Structures are given as C-alpha cells and as structure tokens.
Amino acid sequence: MTGSENKSELLPKLTIDGVCNAGGGVYDSVNLDGVGKINGAVKSRAFRANGQFKVLGDLESTEMICEGILTVHGNAHIAEGKMDGMLTIEGTLDGEHLEVYGVWKVKKNCEIERMKTEGAFFIDGLLNAGHVEIHLHGLSKASEIGVEALRVRRLSKSKWNLLRFIPKFNPELQAKVIEGDELDLEYTTTDVVRGNRVSIGPGCTIGRVEYRSELIKHPKAKVGEEMKVGD
C-alpha cells in the first residue's frame, strides 16, 4: 500500500444529510445532501454535493461532483469537476478539467486547462484556458479570454434543469478581447479577436480581427476591420 493511500485512510470523512452546518478542515471525502454550509476552508480528495450549500472559505478538491446550488466564499481549486445547476465562486477558480451545465459565476480570474460549459456564465476577470467548448443558452460574459482553442455555439436544446437557472437573454458571448490559436466563434460580440486560424460565424459582431494564417468569415457576421499579421 502506498503512502498516499495510507494518508487518505487516516483523514476523516464529512457527511451531511438534511439541514446541517459543519466545520471546515482537511478530509478524505465530503458528501453533502440537503441544505447547509461549511464554516471554513475545505480540502478533500473527493467533494460531492446534492442540494444547496455554501463553503465559507476556500475549496480545494481533486474530484468534485455537484448538483444544485454551490457557493464558495473564497478561491476554488478543482482538479476534475462536474457541476449541474448553479456555481458561484467569490474568488478565483482554477483546475484541470471542468464541465458545467447551468449558470456559473466567478468574481475574479478563471484558469482551466480543459472546459466544457452548457448554459451561461459570468467571469468578472480573465478566462485563461487550454481547450474550451461553449454551448450558449443565455448571455455569457468574460472580461478577456485567452485560450489555445475555443469553440462557441448556441445550444439548440436545453437540458430540463437548466431552464430555472438561466436569465432570459439572447444567447451570446461577450468579451472585450478574445485571443487564441484556434478560434471558432458564433454569436460572439467583442472589440478584438486575435488568433492564428480564426472562424467568425453567424451572429458575431467583432470590432477588429487580427489573424496570422487563416480567416473564415460568415456572410452574416459583422466585422469592422480585418488585419493579417505576422509572416
């Protein structure tokens, strides 16, 4: 048996079933079912929540699976996560792989290696990511977006449980600047797009596009200025 396995066996498990509050700490696993809050920072190998919960501090977990409403009053580090419902992070969010179905909000910067989202999101700071796939079912915003690859589409059919969380606005992505290597955009409004290979699809309103090797523009896209840069 490895040292890490021995260490996880020694850590306590936190379980909430019903309406209850608990203290923060370092746990092997956290299992929340019902309504409640954790008073302090939480660090765990696995974090699972079903219901409505608040973490009054930072959240760090290797694996997170949540359904319902989760609010973190601090920073969140999630290595692997899946959220179905509403997620609010009052600080920064970072991790390796995150899937969110519903509405999520980050008050500061967000840094994720791989991300898939269906619904709507609001990031007050920078979205910095590797590969991002966005399916819009509402208005989504980020201050700036920097990625390796980004694909934006409207979501043609919503999962039933998204509807009660998403404000009734036209599905659109808004950002001041979007920059990346591979950019495939639809229904996006931004001042500047910078990329290597750029595709501007229907529903886009772009102030200026700067591209290095290729630009594909849909006839119904609105682009103020096109500029080929580099060699």
Secondary structure, DSSP 8 states (H G I E B T S, - for coil): --HHHHHHHHS-EEEEEEEEEEEEEEEEEEEEEEEEEEEEEEEEEEEEEEEEEEESS-EEEEEEEEEEEEEESS-EEEEEEEEEEEEEESS-EEEEEEEEEEEEEESS-EEEEEEEEEEEEEEEEEEEEEEEEEEESSEEEEEEEEEEEEEEEE-SS--GGGTTTS-SS--EEEEEEEEEEEEEESSEEEEEEEEEEEEE-TT-EEEEEEEEEEEEE-TT-EEEEEEE---
